[in-house]
């Protein structure tokens, strides 16, 4: 045997014909906390306000607001409403913008097993 042939391993499947190619991993769904945090940060930057200014107005700590903006914390609805109000938004405005961002991100890629929507309604729906 030549030196080149001994360096290459030969793989023989134990059950011929059963080897399947690895499926591509499904794309990750964006997290709500990331979307909401991005919206809060973008609105704050658009208003040219500091993190401290918005945190003080919302009566939440500056480090906590920073973590919310970076998607590191799952903020309660009370904290989200306070941060939104400090920026002159309602909670519905914040969620509507987050939904728009979600639609923008997810409409660029197909989701396996999901048929395109035929619904004419594209608003946010909350159920209790």
NORNORLIN-V99181 format. One record per pair of residues at least 4 apart in sequence whose C-alpha atoms are under 6 Angstrom apart, sorted by the first residue. I is the first residue (numbers start at 1). J is the second residue. Records with the same first field share a line. If there is no record, write none. Layout:
I=J  J
//
This chain:
33=37  71  74
34=71
35=98
36=98
37=68  69  70  71
38=42  69
41=69
42=46
44=49
52=56  62
54=86
55=59  60  61  62
57=86
58=82  83  86
67=72  73
68=72  73
75=79
77=81
81=85  91
84=89  90
85=89  90
89=93
92=96
103=107
//
